[in-house]
Amino acid sequence: MMPLHTVRPNIVQAIRAFRVEDLRLAAQDLGQHFLYASLGSAQSKQEVLEKIAEAFLFPPHFGKNLDALYDCMTDLVHKAGSQPGFVVVLDQLPDNPRFDREAREQLLDVFRDASDFWGERKIPFRCFYSFQ
């Protein structure tokens, strides 16, 4: 069974009932990129961005800010050639005073904007997240 049939192609949503492994297999079945970042040990925005950059294999010049994250998730990948689609998992986003609700929303907004970018190009971009 393919869990992604029930999820619209361009969305950022809580992982809820989905299991990470099921999402990985669904992405594999669809021939899409599976990008997974385990963020449980990150405490601050900087650490979250570093973990994402490391997990997603961003280039060394990644600026470790939200604009650079957007550029890496959109323009950089777009220039690399045609894309089959994306399943992104941001696992265990921190929930603490150094990475509060506002910081989480700013981060998720980048992924929402990336989802819109790919949606305009008719390329599926599904991002799932969970909190600690």
C-alpha positions in Angstrom: 0.0 0.0 0.0 1.3 3.5 -0.9 0.6 5.9 1.9 1.2 8.9 -0.3 -1.9 8.4 -2.4 -3.9 10.0 0.5 -1.6 13.0 0.8 -1.8 15.9 -1.7 1.4 16.3 -3.7 2.5 19.7 -2.3 2.1 20.0 1.4 3.8 20.4 4.7 2.1 18.5 7.5 2.6 16.7 10.8 3.7 13.2 10.3 0.7 11.9 12.4 -0.1 8.3 11.5 2.7 7.9 9.0 5.8 5.9 9.9 9.2 7.2 8.7 10.0 3.8 7.1 6.7 3.7 5.2 7.4 7.2 3.8 10.9 6.1 2.8 9.5 3.0 1.0 6.7 5.1 -0.7 9.3 7.6 -1.9 11.4 4.7 -3.2 8.4 3.2 -5.0 7.6 6.5 -6.6 11.3 7.1 -7.6 11.3 10.3 -5.5 14.0 11.8 -3.3 13.7 10.8 0.4 15.3 13.5 2.6 15.4 12.6 6.3 16.8 14.8 9.1 16.8 13.6 12.7 16.8 16.7 14.8 16.3 15.3 18.3 19.7 16.4 19.5 19.5 20.0 18.1 18.7 22.7 20.6 18.9 26.0 18.6 17.9 27.3 15.1 21.6 27.1 14.2 21.9 23.5 15.2 18.6 22.6 13.4 20.0 24.2 10.2 23.3 22.4 10.6 21.6 19.0 11.1 19.4 19.6 8.0 22.4 20.7 5.9 24.3 17.6 7.0 21.4 15.2 6.5 20.4 16.6 3.1 24.1 16.8 1.9 24.0 20.5 1.2 27.2 22.0 -0.3 29.9 23.2 2.1 29.1 26.9 1.3 25.5 26.5 2.7 24.9 29.7 4.7 23.1 28.1 7.6 20.2 30.6 7.5 16.6 30.3 6.3 17.3 32.1 3.0 20.1 29.7 2.2 17.9 26.7 3.2 15.2 27.9 0.8 17.8 28.3 -2.0 19.2 24.8 -1.4 15.7 23.3 -1.3 14.7 25.0 -4.5 17.1 26.7 -6.9 20.1 24.6 -6.3 18.2 21.4 -6.7 16.2 22.8 -9.7 19.5 23.6 -11.5 20.7 20.0 -11.0 18.2 18.8 -13.6 14.7 17.4 -13.7 13.4 16.1 -10.4 11.0 13.2 -9.8 9.6 14.6 -6.5 10.5 14.8 -2.8 9.4 13.2 0.4 11.0 15.2 3.3 10.9 14.2 7.0 11.9 16.6 9.7 12.0 14.3 12.7 11.9 15.5 16.3 11.9 19.2 15.8 13.0 20.8 19.1 10.5 22.4 21.4 12.5 24.6 23.9 13.1 28.3 24.6 16.0 28.4 22.1 13.9 26.9 19.4 10.4 28.0 20.2 7.1 28.0 18.3 8.1 31.1 16.2 11.4 29.5 15.2 9.6 26.3 14.2 7.0 28.2 12.2 9.7 30.1 10.4 11.5 26.9 9.5 8.3 25.2 8.3 7.5 28.3 6.3 10.7 27.7 4.3 9.5 24.2 3.5 6.0 25.5 2.7 7.6 28.0 0.3 9.7 25.2 -1.2 6.5 23.1 -1.6 4.9 26.0 -3.5 8.1 26.4 -5.7 7.9 22.8 -6.7 4.2 22.8 -7.0 4.4 25.6 -9.6 6.7 23.2 -11.5 4.2 20.3 -11.2 6.7 18.4 -9.0 5.5 16.7 -5.8 7.1 18.0 -2.6 5.7 16.5 0.6 7.2 17.5 3.9 6.4 15.7 7.2 7.5 16.8 10.6 7.3 15.7 14.2 8.1 17.4 17.5 10.2 16.2 20.4 
